[in-house]
Every structure is written in C-alpha cells, then in structure tokens.
Amino acid sequence: MKSKLRELREAKGWSQSDLADKLDVSRQTVNAIETEKYDPSLPLAFKAARLFKMSIEDIFELDGD
Amino acid sequence: MLYTGRNMNSKSILPESAQPERHYSFQADMKLNVWAFVAVALAFWSRILLKHHPEWNDPLRAAVALSPLLPSLLYVRSVAKWIRGMDELQRRIQLEACLFATVGAIFVVTAFDLLKAHGIQIPRLHAGLGWEGTFACVVVFYFLGSVIINRRYK
C-alpha cells in the first residue's frame, strides 16, 4: 500500500516520534508505514486521516489502483 | 533488537531525542516471566521429589507431576496480556515470532521422533527431547524469529 504519511508529516514539521505520539504507536510503526513495509490497521488509518483532516484514500492508496 | 516487557508497552510522551537511553529492566522482565521461572523450578523440583519418593500413591504423584502446569497457564496469561498491550506492529512481530517458534519446535520434535522411530540414537538424547528440551527449542526459535521478523520492519 502506498502512503503519503511521510510527505504530510514533513509538511507539518513533525518528526516520526512526534507523529508516533499523536497516533499512539511506536516510532518503528510510523517508519514501517512510511517505508511501505507495513500496512496500518483500519483504526490506525482512521486515526491518521482524522489527524491530518483528510480521508483515508487521500493518505493511503492500494497498489495497482 | 529484542524488546523487554517494559520498553514495548510504555511509550514516553517525550520526543525520542529527549528520552533517556532505554536499558534492560530486570524488574520488568521478571514481572512478565516470573511464572515461567516458577514452572521450570516446579518441573525440576517435582522430578527430584518423584524420584526420591516412589512409595507415594498415584493421586499424590500425579499432583506433583502436574504441578508445573498451573504456573505455565499463568505465564501464558501474562504473555497474552503483554501482547494485548503492544503497539499493533509489535503485536504482529511477536505473534509471527510465536508462530515461528511453534513451527520450529514442532519441526525439531518431529525430527527427533523420526530418528528415534528408525532406531537412530542421538548421543545423550536417546530418550527424546523431553519437556525441558522442547521448551528450550521454543525459546531458541522465538528469539531467532524475533530477530528475523524485527529486521523485516526496520
């Protein structure tokens, strides 16, 4: 799954740790999502979407879509 | 990197640069693993007791022989609680490591049984792996699995 999390985070000037704290996950999770090694759960995707005031589809995109 | 119960379940609100370096915590690991130590101690203790008291009746022998099972169940409960408190990626890593450990241990136990069934004796292990050997296999494969799977998400 492709993710725009890194761009959105950097646009806000947040570190991976800052975003991890806001999403209540570990920094390793944020890094794994940004590097597309891990697909977030639906609740975590909703949390990220709410944090950036966007829809899930605007942040995450399925490969091949 | 292998995680202890403490550093997997407690997230500091401080940015990482401001956090003190995380150290191994004996207290946190004991809190998680105390029932495993009790189970292993009881397993050795019951073996010695049963060896030295062959005159005991069967119900008493059974109670002593099965005594490690209760702390083992309590250990499984504390591990389940520890895994539930994790971050979702860490939970996946630990569950995959547990699966790796289970499959690895089954593989080794099956290999020993196959060798035994065909009359091939392994020095010092001719009676099979036993309870302690199987447990040691699970532990070794769990740590190996944790390292391999953690590396995948780095």
Backbone of each chain as ProteinMPNN parsed JSONL, in Angstrom:
{"seq_chain_A": "MKSKLRELREAKGWSQSDLADKLDVSRQTVNAIETEKYDPSLPLAFKAARLFKMSIEDIFELDGD", "coords_chain_A": {"N_chain_A": [[0.849, -1.193, 0.0], [0.555, 2.177, -0.904], [1.722, 5.155, 0.668], [1.124, 8.452, 1.863], [2.089, 9.447, 4.112], [4.63, 10.268, 5.017], [5.165, 12.612, 3.513], [3.056, 14.256, 4.399], [3.587, 14.39, 7.113], [6.105, 15.619, 7.135], [5.419, 18.039, 6.01], [4.053, 19.192, 8.076], [6.108, 19.551, 9.778], [6.8, 17.674, 11.644], [8.538, 15.172, 13.577], [9.229, 11.633, 13.174], [8.825, 10.509, 15.65], [7.177, 12.412, 16.88], [4.84, 12.142, 15.366], [4.291, 9.483, 15.907], [3.665, 9.638, 18.637], [1.334, 11.168, 18.494], [-0.334, 9.44, 17.151], [-0.389, 7.382, 18.852], [1.296, 5.126, 18.638], [4.302, 3.131, 18.074], [7.55, 4.533, 17.145], [8.759, 2.902, 15.327], [6.605, 1.746, 14.028], [5.49, 3.921, 12.616], [7.64, 4.464, 10.926], [7.764, 2.027, 9.498], [5.336, 2.122, 8.147], [5.672, 4.408, 6.575], [7.786, 3.597, 4.957], [6.567, 1.717, 3.555], [6.545, -0.925, 4.407], [4.796, -1.984, 6.072], [1.32, -2.341, 6.389], [-1.095, -0.216, 7.726], [-3.512, -0.823, 10.379], [-7.123, -0.651, 10.091], [-8.335, 1.019, 12.138], [-6.041, 2.554, 12.813], [-5.469, 3.789, 10.388], [-7.75, 5.384, 10.175], [-7.305, 7.044, 12.385], [-5.011, 8.415, 11.533], [-6.061, 9.711, 9.305], [-7.952, 11.396, 10.505], [-6.24, 12.951, 12.04], [-4.818, 14.399, 10.12], [-6.892, 15.643, 8.925], [-8.1, 14.598, 6.613], [-9.304, 12.278, 4.042], [-9.156, 8.671, 4.285], [-8.444, 7.549, 1.851], [-7.07, 9.627, 0.679], [-4.677, 9.593, 1.937], [-3.701, 6.972, 2.008], [-3.072, 4.546, -0.495], [-4.093, 1.847, -2.453], [-1.9, -0.554, -3.902], [-1.709, -0.654, -7.413], [-4.077, 0.628, -7.848]], "CA_chain_A": [[0.0, 0.0, 0.0], [1.326, 3.424, -0.954], [1.339, 6.041, 1.76], [1.633, 9.831, 1.785], [2.282, 9.839, 5.5], [5.899, 10.985, 5.186], [5.002, 13.986, 2.98], [2.147, 15.002, 5.28], [4.295, 14.611, 8.385], [7.169, 16.61, 6.919], [4.756, 19.328, 5.769], [3.698, 19.74, 9.4], [7.341, 19.746, 10.534], [6.859, 16.723, 12.76], [9.445, 14.027, 13.457], [8.497, 10.358, 13.25], [8.428, 10.314, 17.056], [6.024, 13.287, 17.142], [3.658, 11.52, 14.75], [4.023, 8.252, 16.663], [2.972, 10.017, 19.868], [-0.015, 11.629, 18.168], [-1.135, 8.279, 16.728], [-0.288, 6.404, 19.938], [2.003, 3.917, 18.191], [5.756, 3.296, 18.228], [8.214, 5.169, 16.002], [9.019, 1.838, 14.357], [5.375, 1.568, 13.24], [5.419, 5.052, 11.675], [8.694, 4.248, 9.92], [7.383, 0.879, 8.652], [4.241, 2.561, 7.26], [6.241, 5.349, 5.609], [8.637, 2.879, 4.005], [5.643, 0.755, 2.912], [6.833, -2.297, 4.818], [3.688, -2.422, 6.923], [0.036, -1.689, 6.126], [-1.718, 0.047, 9.032], [-4.861, -1.353, 10.6], [-8.17, 0.33, 9.753], [-8.41, 2.08, 13.171], [-4.874, 3.446, 12.732], [-5.655, 4.6, 9.175], [-8.756, 6.398, 10.536], [-6.649, 7.996, 13.293], [-4.128, 9.255, 10.714], [-6.922, 10.555, 8.47], [-8.522, 12.433, 11.384], [-5.154, 13.843, 12.46], [-4.471, 15.293, 9.007], [-8.176, 16.158, 8.426], [-8.232, 14.114, 5.226], [-9.915, 10.955, 4.012], [-8.154, 7.592, 4.265], [-7.996, 7.378, 0.458], [-6.121, 10.687, 0.343], [-3.374, 9.29, 2.567], [-3.25, 5.628, 1.627], [-3.552, 4.115, -1.814], [-3.776, 0.445, -2.711], [-1.048, -0.781, -5.082], [-2.451, -1.055, -8.604], [-5.283, 1.47, -8.028]], "C_chain_A": [[0.889, 1.249, 0.0], [0.804, 4.387, 0.113], [1.926, 7.436, 1.553], [1.961, 10.355, 3.172], [3.552, 10.667, 5.698], [5.768, 12.445, 4.72], [4.154, 14.828, 3.924], [2.827, 15.34, 6.606], [5.341, 15.709, 8.225], [6.588, 18.003, 6.674], [4.372, 20.003, 7.084], [4.945, 20.014, 10.249], [7.482, 18.8, 11.718], [7.93, 15.673, 12.487], [8.595, 12.748, 13.494], [8.008, 10.104, 14.68], [7.216, 11.168, 17.41], [4.747, 12.635, 16.61], [3.274, 10.242, 15.509], [3.271, 8.569, 17.948], [1.533, 10.43, 19.596], [-0.931, 10.459, 17.777], [-1.134, 7.172, 17.782], [0.258, 5.049, 19.454], [3.508, 4.144, 18.385], [6.337, 3.987, 16.986], [8.498, 4.137, 14.912], [7.791, 1.614, 13.458], [5.254, 2.669, 12.191], [6.434, 4.849, 10.552], [8.304, 3.116, 8.962], [6.251, 1.253, 7.689], [4.809, 3.473, 6.168], [7.088, 4.645, 4.546], [7.869, 1.749, 3.3], [6.009, -0.698, 3.199], [5.673, -2.864, 5.62], [2.429, -1.633, 6.567], [-0.677, -1.459, 7.456], [-3.091, -0.61, 9.137], [-5.874, -0.261, 10.237], [-8.309, 1.398, 10.846], [-7.236, 3.059, 13.104], [-4.969, 4.349, 11.495], [-6.678, 5.711, 9.44], [-8.131, 7.479, 11.418], [-5.786, 8.969, 12.496], [-4.959, 10.223, 9.875], [-7.51, 11.695, 9.293], [-7.454, 13.458, 11.775], [-4.836, 14.862, 11.365], [-5.717, 15.922, 8.357], [-8.349, 15.844, 6.935], [-8.983, 12.794, 5.25], [-8.799, 9.902, 3.947], [-7.579, 7.445, 2.854], [-6.997, 8.449, 0.036], [-4.72, 10.394, 0.897], [-2.82, 7.955, 2.083], [-3.88, 5.22, 0.297], [-3.13, 2.663, -2.036], [-2.899, 0.332, -3.946], [-1.918, -1.242, -6.246], [-3.718, -0.254, -8.826], [-4.972, 2.682, -8.896]], "O_chain_A": [[1.833, 1.366, 0.782], [-0.389, 4.425, 0.414], [3.07, 7.584, 1.125], [2.095, 11.561, 3.378], [3.555, 11.643, 6.449], [6.186, 13.377, 5.407], [4.492, 15.975, 4.216], [2.661, 16.434, 7.145], [5.453, 16.607, 9.059], [7.172, 19.012, 7.069], [4.369, 21.229, 7.187], [4.854, 20.632, 11.31], [8.197, 19.091, 12.676], [8.202, 15.324, 11.338], [7.405, 12.785, 13.803], [6.926, 9.558, 14.892], [6.331, 10.725, 18.142], [3.724, 12.578, 17.293], [2.095, 9.961, 15.723], [2.34, 7.85, 18.315], [0.625, 10.096, 20.357], [-2.135, 10.482, 18.034], [-1.8, 6.149, 17.619], [-0.25, 3.987, 19.814], [3.93, 5.22, 18.808], [5.711, 4.024, 15.927], [8.479, 4.456, 13.724], [7.932, 1.328, 12.269], [4.956, 2.399, 11.028], [6.122, 5.038, 9.377], [8.493, 3.236, 7.751], [6.204, 0.767, 6.559], [4.475, 3.333, 4.991], [7.103, 5.049, 3.384], [8.44, 0.948, 2.56], [5.816, -1.582, 2.364], [5.577, -4.074, 5.823], [2.466, -0.408, 6.458], [-0.848, -2.397, 8.235], [-3.738, -0.911, 8.134], [-5.515, 0.907, 10.095], [-8.395, 2.582, 10.52], [-7.416, 4.258, 13.316], [-4.597, 5.522, 11.544], [-6.5, 6.842, 8.988], [-8.384, 8.669, 11.233], [-5.809, 10.177, 12.732], [-4.618, 11.399, 9.745], [-7.561, 12.834, 8.829], [-7.716, 14.659, 11.836], [-4.612, 16.039, 11.647], [-5.608, 16.642, 7.365], [-8.693, 16.707, 6.128], [-9.27, 12.248, 6.315], [-7.658, 10.206, 3.602], [-6.377, 7.242, 2.685], [-6.175, 8.222, -0.852], [-3.718, 10.89, 0.383], [-1.632, 7.826, 1.787], [-5.042, 5.509, 0.013], [-1.971, 2.299, -1.836], [-3.118, 1.037, -4.93], [-2.765, -2.12, -6.083], [-4.378, -0.41, -9.853], [-5.856, 3.498, -9.156]]}, "seq_chain_B": "MLYTGRNMNSKSILPESAQPERHYSFQADMKLNVWAFVAVALAFWSRILLKHHPEWNDPLRAAVALSPLLPSLLYVRSVAKWIRGMDELQRRIQLEACLFATVGAIFVVTAFDLLKAHGIQIPRLHAGLGWEGTFACVVVFYFLGSVIINRRYK", "coords_chain_B": {"N_chain_B": [[16.501, -6.072, 17.201], [15.735, -7.063, 20.462], [12.88, -6.856, 22.471], [12.018, -5.831, 25.767], [9.45, -6.436, 28.235], [8.979, -3.948, 29.363], [9.93, -1.852, 27.649], [8.369, -2.235, 25.432], [5.738, -1.778, 26.042], [5.472, 0.668, 27.256], [5.116, 3.916, 26.331], [6.891, 6.823, 25.968], [6.004, 10.273, 26.381], [7.778, 12.106, 25.685], [9.86, 13.531, 23.079], [11.943, 11.391, 21.03], [14.645, 12.14, 21.064], [14.897, 13.415, 23.47], [14.524, 11.5, 25.304], [15.687, 9.385, 27.94], [18.315, 6.963, 27.536], [17.213, 3.695, 26.759], [17.286, 1.004, 28.989], [17.967, -2.423, 29.799], [15.549, -3.882, 31.837], [15.47, -5.608, 34.694], [13.472, -5.934, 36.573], [11.114, -5.428, 35.092], [11.213, -7.509, 33.239], [11.11, -9.678, 34.962], [8.557, -9.388, 35.998], [7.036, -10.088, 33.841], [8.013, -12.654, 33.224], [8.005, -14.237, 35.494], [6.284, -16.399, 36.104], [7.089, -18.316, 34.315], [9.622, -18.981, 35.26], [8.861, -20.041, 37.718], [7.413, -22.267, 36.839], [9.416, -23.793, 35.565], [11.122, -24.24, 37.734], [9.403, -25.72, 39.383], [9.067, -27.953, 37.758], [11.603, -29.194, 37.808], [11.834, -29.6, 40.555], [9.629, -31.297, 41.075], [10.389, -33.512, 39.614], [12.664, -34.386, 41.017], [11.524, -34.905, 43.541], [9.682, -36.966, 42.919], [11.393, -38.94, 42.106], [12.742, -39.584, 44.422], [10.759, -40.457, 46.09], [9.291, -43.037, 45.601], [7.321, -44.397, 46.88], [5.015, -42.98, 47.232], [1.463, -42.506, 46.764], [-0.599, -42.884, 43.758], [-2.455, -40.636, 43.146], [-1.191, -38.515, 44.568], [1.331, -38.509, 43.381], [0.584, -37.837, 40.802], [-0.417, -35.256, 41.225], [1.889, -33.899, 42.009], [3.485, -34.315, 39.741], [2.039, -32.921, 37.803], [2.197, -30.356, 38.706], [3.744, -28.211, 37.492], [2.029, -27.254, 35.541], [0.041, -25.342, 36.265], [1.433, -22.832, 36.926], [2.45, -22.559, 34.332], [0.182, -22.044, 32.787], [-0.53, -19.605, 33.926], [1.627, -18.134, 33.101], [1.237, -18.098, 30.323], [-1.058, -16.532, 30.341], [-0.028, -14.091, 31.301], [1.706, -13.454, 29.219], [-0.098, -13.183, 27.113], [-1.5, -10.944, 27.987], [0.548, -9.073, 27.919], [1.087, -9.011, 25.177], [-1.347, -8.025, 24.219], [-1.224, -5.418, 25.136], [0.495, -4.174, 23.43], [1.791, -2.064, 20.802], [0.397, -2.002, 17.468], [2.117, -2.959, 15.374], [4.233, -4.131, 16.774], [2.793, -6.116, 18.04], [2.116, -7.733, 15.875], [4.701, -8.538, 15.115], [5.499, -10.01, 17.382], [3.538, -12.038, 17.423], [4.066, -13.309, 15.008], [6.625, -14.182, 15.592], [6.042, -15.987, 17.638], [4.61, -17.88, 16.175], [6.612, -18.746, 14.457], [8.309, -19.882, 16.372], [6.702, -21.966, 17.32], [6.295, -23.569, 15.014], [8.983, -24.155, 14.417], [9.763, -25.58, 16.745], [8.013, -27.783, 16.599], [8.973, -28.922, 14.274], [11.592, -29.698, 15.034], [11.038, -31.487, 17.155], [9.556, -33.41, 15.771], [11.527, -34.293, 13.999], [13.324, -35.494, 15.811], [11.657, -37.552, 16.763], [11.253, -39.008, 14.414], [13.84, -39.905, 13.877], [14.223, -41.476, 16.141], [12.207, -43.355, 15.78], [13.224, -44.78, 13.673], [15.319, -46.034, 14.771], [17.664, -44.617, 15.086], [20.0, -43.386, 17.177], [20.639, -40.516, 19.128], [23.483, -39.249, 20.696], [23.289, -38.833, 24.216], [20.705, -37.947, 24.011], [18.954, -39.996, 23.726], [16.523, -40.629, 24.849], [14.763, -38.926, 23.772], [13.612, -35.468, 23.302], [12.194, -34.454, 25.475], [10.409, -32.612, 28.1], [11.826, -30.308, 28.939], [13.689, -29.971, 26.876], [12.042, -29.486, 24.677], [10.862, -27.093, 25.482], [13.134, -25.47, 25.591], [13.763, -25.457, 22.887], [11.563, -24.023, 21.859], [12.036, -21.528, 23.033], [14.538, -20.815, 21.9], [13.878, -20.728, 19.136], [11.945, -18.734, 19.255], [13.405, -16.405, 19.958], [15.125, -16.29, 17.785], [13.258, -15.995, 15.71], [12.129, -13.514, 16.478], [14.274, -11.772, 16.037], [14.707, -12.053, 13.243], [12.187, -11.287, 12.162], [11.785, -8.742, 13.243], [13.81, -7.397, 11.916], [12.794, -7.299, 9.355], [10.916, -5.242, 9.444], [12.364, -2.987, 9.942]], "CA_chain_B": [[16.528, -5.733, 18.629], [14.723, -7.768, 21.236], [12.252, -5.913, 23.375], [11.562, -6.344, 27.055], [8.069, -6.034, 28.505], [8.892, -2.537, 29.734], [10.072, -0.889, 26.561], [7.38, -2.42, 24.371], [4.406, -1.364, 26.444], [5.399, 2.016, 27.794], [5.565, 4.897, 25.357], [7.105, 8.114, 26.596], [5.449, 11.39, 25.616], [8.901, 12.946, 25.278], [10.443, 13.139, 21.805], [12.961, 10.357, 21.228], [15.94, 12.748, 21.365], [14.916, 13.858, 24.862], [14.305, 10.37, 26.197], [16.912, 8.729, 28.401], [18.572, 5.711, 26.831], [16.479, 2.605, 27.385], [18.135, -0.079, 29.469], [17.296, -3.65, 30.182], [14.988, -3.797, 33.178], [15.286, -6.933, 35.293], [12.174, -5.927, 37.254], [10.057, -5.547, 34.088], [11.264, -8.854, 32.681], [10.657, -10.614, 35.999], [7.106, -9.245, 36.099], [6.468, -10.841, 32.728], [8.482, -14.042, 33.108], [8.116, -14.912, 36.791], [5.568, -17.682, 36.112], [7.898, -19.286, 33.558], [10.661, -19.453, 36.177], [8.199, -20.9, 38.717], [7.075, -23.529, 36.158], [10.656, -24.572, 35.365], [11.577, -24.677, 39.066], [8.499, -26.79, 39.823], [9.324, -29.143, 36.933], [12.804, -29.841, 38.354], [11.517, -29.999, 41.931], [8.729, -32.457, 41.049], [11.16, -34.661, 39.122], [13.514, -34.866, 42.128], [10.644, -35.467, 44.571], [9.103, -38.243, 42.473], [12.492, -39.908, 42.028], [13.127, -39.983, 45.775], [9.597, -40.968, 46.849], [8.493, -43.954, 44.773], [6.255, -45.019, 47.697], [3.821, -42.123, 47.231], [0.349, -43.07, 45.981], [-0.74, -42.292, 42.41], [-3.006, -39.262, 43.1], [-0.18, -37.556, 45.027], [2.372, -38.45, 42.336], [0.008, -37.085, 39.667], [-0.49, -33.836, 41.609], [3.265, -33.353, 41.981], [3.956, -34.34, 38.346], [1.334, -31.892, 37.011], [2.298, -29.047, 39.376], [4.219, -27.08, 36.648], [1.035, -26.79, 34.561], [-0.674, -24.133, 36.699], [2.236, -21.627, 36.596], [2.583, -22.427, 32.872], [-1.028, -21.353, 32.317], [-0.443, -18.206, 34.378], [2.621, -17.496, 32.232], [0.561, -17.844, 29.041], [-1.958, -15.408, 30.586], [0.735, -12.833, 31.397], [2.23, -13.157, 27.876], [-1.243, -12.701, 26.319], [-1.772, -9.578, 28.467], [1.676, -8.27, 27.436], [0.919, -8.838, 23.729], [-2.512, -7.159, 24.012], [-0.866, -4.028, 25.45], [1.504, -3.663, 22.492], [1.51, -1.337, 19.581], [-0.071, -3.02, 16.509], [3.217, -3.576, 14.622], [4.935, -5.016, 17.709], [1.916, -7.282, 18.257], [2.281, -8.595, 14.703], [6.041, -9.127, 15.177], [5.524, -11.035, 18.437], [2.708, -13.182, 17.023], [4.811, -14.034, 13.959], [7.738, -14.873, 16.267], [5.444, -17.141, 18.337], [4.292, -18.871, 15.139], [7.924, -19.253, 14.042], [8.791, -20.747, 17.455], [5.865, -23.171, 17.363], [6.607, -24.397, 13.843], [10.364, -24.618, 14.586], [9.809, -26.611, 17.789], [7.333, -28.977, 16.058], [9.903, -29.485, 13.291], [12.693, -30.375, 15.739], [10.478, -32.632, 17.896], [9.22, -34.422, 14.765], [12.793, -34.848, 13.506], [13.821, -36.418, 16.845], [10.773, -38.73, 16.785], [11.513, -39.802, 13.207], [15.134, -40.587, 14.077], [14.012, -42.498, 17.175], [11.373, -44.403, 15.181], [14.049, -45.582, 12.764], [16.404, -46.633, 15.54], [18.905, -43.808, 15.071], [20.142, -42.788, 18.511], [21.498, -39.337, 19.229], [24.142, -39.343, 21.995], [22.746, -38.072, 25.36], [19.292, -37.584, 23.799], [18.301, -41.215, 23.236], [15.151, -40.72, 25.368], [13.967, -37.857, 23.149], [13.904, -34.12, 23.792], [11.575, -34.25, 26.785], [9.712, -31.346, 28.383], [12.781, -29.194, 29.006], [14.271, -29.803, 25.54], [11.026, -28.86, 23.818], [10.741, -25.71, 25.951], [14.355, -24.77, 25.145], [13.604, -25.265, 21.426], [10.6, -22.928, 21.648], [12.702, -20.266, 23.425], [15.565, -20.507, 20.888], [13.206, -20.333, 17.888], [11.251, -17.471, 19.484], [14.38, -15.309, 19.863], [15.577, -16.263, 16.392], [12.14, -15.425, 14.952], [12.011, -12.088, 16.821], [15.361, -11.036, 15.371], [14.465, -12.075, 11.789], [10.964, -10.542, 11.815], [12.044, -7.335, 13.562], [14.673, -6.845, 10.859], [11.955, -7.061, 8.18], [10.17, -3.985, 9.589], [13.271, -1.87, 10.289]], "C_chain_B": [[15.421, -6.498, 19.346], [14.176, -6.809, 22.275], [11.899, -6.572, 24.695], [10.131, -5.886, 27.234], [7.959, -4.54, 28.738], [8.929, -1.646, 28.498], [9.112, -1.128, 25.407], [6.039, -1.811, 24.747], [4.335, 0.061, 26.993], [5.97, 2.989, 26.77], [5.723, 6.232, 26.058], [6.473, 9.198, 25.732], [6.56, 12.335, 25.172], [9.366, 12.552, 23.887], [11.634, 12.221, 22.029], [14.314, 10.952, 21.651], [16.052, 13.142, 22.831], [14.751, 12.703, 25.839], [15.638, 9.806, 26.67], [17.075, 7.413, 27.655], [17.857, 4.569, 27.548], [17.429, 1.472, 27.754], [17.283, -1.298, 29.76], [16.777, -3.509, 31.595], [14.706, -5.202, 33.699], [13.898, -7.036, 35.918], [11.032, -6.137, 36.258], [10.032, -6.949, 33.496], [10.789, -9.892, 33.686], [9.142, -10.598, 36.101], [6.426, -10.076, 35.013], [6.779, -12.332, 32.839], [8.489, -14.834, 34.403], [7.435, -16.289, 36.779], [6.315, -18.744, 35.301], [8.993, -19.852, 34.457], [10.059, -20.407, 37.216], [7.894, -22.265, 38.092], [8.317, -24.408, 35.983], [11.17, -25.101, 36.706], [10.718, -25.837, 39.565], [8.74, -28.084, 39.05], [10.534, -29.914, 37.468], [12.529, -30.412, 39.751], [10.648, -31.253, 41.931], [9.472, -33.707, 40.572], [12.013, -35.265, 40.253], [12.655, -35.546, 43.199], [10.134, -36.854, 44.171], [10.17, -39.336, 42.394], [12.831, -40.463, 43.42], [11.964, -40.531, 46.609], [8.741, -41.886, 45.979], [7.317, -44.569, 45.54], [4.96, -44.19, 47.699], [2.727, -42.742, 46.369], [0.15, -42.278, 44.671], [-1.356, -40.889, 42.389], [-1.983, -38.203, 43.521], [0.926, -37.383, 43.974], [1.87, -37.626, 41.142], [-0.026, -35.588, 39.968], [0.895, -33.187, 41.533], [3.758, -33.254, 40.538], [3.329, -33.218, 37.514], [1.471, -30.489, 37.609], [2.858, -27.925, 38.483], [3.148, -26.519, 35.705], [0.339, -25.498, 34.971], [0.165, -22.867, 36.459], [2.443, -21.448, 35.092], [1.381, -21.69, 32.29], [-1.0, -19.878, 32.71], [0.571, -17.43, 33.538], [2.001, -17.155, 30.871], [-0.363, -16.633, 29.18], [-1.182, -14.091, 30.627], [1.329, -12.445, 30.04], [1.101, -12.593, 26.992], [-1.565, -11.246, 26.686], [-0.706, -8.617, 27.929], [1.497, -7.97, 25.942], [-0.266, -7.905, 23.441], [-2.179, -5.691, 24.238], [0.097, -3.4, 24.454], [0.916, -2.787, 21.403], [1.23, -2.367, 18.471], [1.058, -3.695, 15.715], [3.985, -4.553, 15.518], [4.113, -6.282, 17.966], [2.08, -8.26, 17.096], [3.642, -9.306, 14.755], [6.079, -10.265, 16.205], [4.699, -12.259, 18.044], [3.397, -13.994, 15.929], [5.982, -14.803, 14.575], [7.227, -16.108, 17.012], [5.123, -18.251, 17.336], [5.576, -19.551, 14.662], [8.447, -20.256, 15.081], [8.009, -22.061, 17.492], [6.224, -24.114, 16.224], [8.024, -24.981, 13.964], [10.459, -25.753, 15.594], [9.144, -27.902, 17.298], [8.269, -29.697, 15.088], [11.004, -30.298, 13.993], [12.182, -31.626, 16.464], [10.138, -33.763, 16.923], [10.481, -35.089, 14.229], [13.365, -35.858, 14.503], [12.99, -37.699, 16.864], [11.016, -39.631, 15.585], [12.812, -40.588, 13.351], [14.975, -41.75, 15.062], [13.23, -43.674, 16.592], [12.174, -45.319, 14.259], [15.313, -46.115, 13.44], [17.713, -45.876, 15.51], [18.989, -43.054, 16.391], [21.071, -41.57, 18.457], [22.14, -39.372, 20.622], [23.535, -38.374, 23.012], [21.278, -37.659, 25.177], [18.505, -38.804, 23.322], [16.861, -41.344, 23.742], [14.239, -39.65, 24.728], [14.271, -36.515, 23.79], [13.366, -33.883, 25.199], [10.984, -32.854, 26.922], [10.671, -30.154, 28.29], [13.391, -28.904, 27.63], [13.314, -29.098, 24.591], [10.882, -27.375, 24.178], [11.942, -24.882, 25.473], [14.292, -24.485, 23.642], [12.691, -24.084, 21.119], [11.279, -21.587, 21.936], [13.714, -19.851, 22.347], [14.906, -20.024, 19.596], [12.452, -19.009, 18.047], [12.225, -16.286, 19.327], [14.894, -15.154, 18.433], [14.509, -15.588, 15.514], [11.994, -13.941, 15.21], [13.039, -11.261, 16.078], [15.07, -10.932, 13.87], [13.28, -11.17, 11.434], [11.117, -9.06, 12.129], [12.839, -6.663, 12.456], [13.851, -6.498, 9.623], [11.246, -5.697, 8.244], [11.052, -2.803, 9.971], [13.306, -0.865, 9.147]], "O_chain_B": [[14.291, -6.558, 18.863], [14.922, -6.043, 22.884], [11.523, -7.744, 24.73], [9.645, -5.045, 26.478], [6.963, -3.924, 28.36], [8.064, -0.788, 28.318], [9.041, -0.309, 24.49], [5.286, -1.376, 23.876], [3.243, 0.598, 27.174], [7.139, 2.906, 26.391], [4.78, 6.72, 26.68], [6.409, 9.07, 24.509], [6.326, 13.251, 24.385], [9.289, 11.378, 23.525], [12.264, 12.259, 23.086], [15.034, 10.377, 22.468], [17.152, 13.201, 23.381], [14.827, 12.893, 27.053], [16.603, 9.751, 25.907], [16.096, 6.821, 27.199], [17.885, 4.476, 28.775], [18.258, 1.041, 26.951], [16.068, -1.218, 29.94], [17.51, -3.054, 32.474], [13.816, -5.894, 33.205], [13.231, -8.065, 35.819], [10.104, -6.904, 36.515], [8.961, -7.516, 33.276], [10.142, -10.871, 33.314], [8.509, -11.64, 36.269], [5.379, -10.683, 35.238], [5.918, -13.173, 32.581], [8.929, -15.983, 34.42], [7.947, -17.238, 37.373], [6.186, -19.937, 35.574], [9.268, -21.051, 34.427], [10.649, -21.434, 37.553], [8.09, -23.298, 38.732], [8.272, -25.614, 36.225], [11.596, -26.251, 36.81], [11.236, -26.816, 40.103], [8.634, -29.177, 39.607], [10.497, -31.14, 37.568], [12.928, -31.529, 40.082], [10.9, -32.177, 42.705], [9.223, -34.813, 41.053], [12.074, -36.483, 40.422], [13.001, -36.615, 43.701], [10.151, -37.79, 44.97], [9.876, -40.515, 42.592], [13.159, -41.64, 43.575], [12.177, -41.018, 47.72], [7.6, -41.555, 45.656], [6.431, -45.181, 44.944], [3.918, -44.681, 48.135], [3.009, -43.413, 45.376], [0.659, -41.169, 44.509], [-0.843, -40.019, 41.686], [-1.906, -37.132, 42.92], [1.39, -36.273, 43.714], [2.61, -36.836, 40.555], [0.285, -34.759, 39.112], [1.042, -32.064, 41.049], [4.366, -32.258, 40.147], [3.976, -32.637, 36.644], [0.914, -29.533, 37.069], [2.486, -26.769, 38.687], [3.325, -25.442, 35.136], [0.072, -24.645, 34.124], [-0.331, -21.918, 35.852], [2.596, -20.322, 34.619], [1.525, -20.831, 31.42], [-1.394, -19.011, 31.931], [0.406, -16.235, 33.29], [2.212, -16.066, 30.337], [-0.453, -15.807, 28.272], [-1.621, -13.091, 30.059], [1.447, -11.26, 29.732], [1.312, -11.653, 26.226], [-1.862, -10.426, 25.817], [-1.015, -7.493, 27.535], [1.718, -6.847, 25.49], [-0.199, -7.086, 22.524], [-2.774, -4.814, 23.612], [0.478, -2.238, 24.6], [-0.286, -2.787, 21.138], [1.757, -3.479, 18.516], [0.963, -4.884, 15.413], [4.345, -5.651, 15.092], [4.662, -7.376, 18.094], [2.172, -9.47, 17.305], [3.741, -10.502, 14.481], [6.618, -11.339, 15.939], [5.109, -13.391, 18.301], [3.321, -15.222, 15.923], [6.3, -15.916, 14.155], [7.886, -17.148, 17.023], [5.342, -19.428, 17.622], [5.62, -20.769, 14.485], [8.953, -21.323, 14.736], [8.587, -23.133, 17.673], [6.432, -25.308, 16.436], [8.244, -26.152, 13.655], [11.133, -26.755, 15.356], [9.653, -28.994, 17.552], [8.346, -30.926, 15.081], [11.306, -31.426, 13.603], [12.804, -32.686, 16.4], [10.396, -34.932, 17.209], [10.509, -36.303, 14.026], [13.829, -36.931, 14.117], [13.536, -38.798, 16.966], [10.992, -40.857, 15.701], [12.887, -41.766, 13.002], [15.506, -42.842, 14.857], [13.538, -44.835, 16.864], [11.838, -46.491, 14.09], [16.243, -46.581, 12.782], [18.758, -46.421, 15.866], [18.157, -42.196, 16.686], [22.131, -41.596, 17.832], [21.435, -39.508, 21.622], [23.295, -37.211, 22.687], [20.678, -37.086, 26.086], [17.514, -38.671, 22.604], [16.061, -42.071, 23.154], [13.08, -39.506, 25.115], [15.087, -36.427, 24.708], [13.994, -33.203, 26.011], [11.046, -32.033, 26.006], [10.374, -29.14, 27.658], [13.587, -27.746, 27.262], [13.71, -28.235, 23.809], [10.792, -26.517, 23.3], [11.79, -23.751, 25.013], [14.708, -23.423, 23.18], [12.982, -23.259, 20.254], [11.12, -20.628, 21.18], [13.749, -18.693, 21.931], [15.329, -19.02, 19.024], [12.33, -18.246, 17.088], [11.917, -15.301, 18.657], [15.075, -14.042, 17.938], [14.819, -14.729, 14.689], [11.759, -13.173, 14.277], [12.733, -10.19, 15.554], [15.173, -9.851, 13.29], [13.371, -10.372, 10.5], [10.639, -8.213, 11.376], [12.582, -5.513, 12.1], [14.153, -5.533, 8.921], [11.005, -5.074, 7.21], [10.542, -1.73, 10.292], [14.004, 0.145, 9.234]]}, "name": "protein", "num_of_chains": 2, "seq": "MKSKLRELREAKGWSQSDLADKLDVSRQTVNAIETEKYDPSLPLAFKAARLFKMSIEDIFELDGDMLYTGRNMNSKSILPESAQPERHYSFQADMKLNVWAFVAVALAFWSRILLKHHPEWNDPLRAAVALSPLLPSLLYVRSVAKWIRGMDELQRRIQLEACLFATVGAIFVVTAFDLLKAHGIQIPRLHAGLGWEGTFACVVVFYFLGSVIINRRYK"}
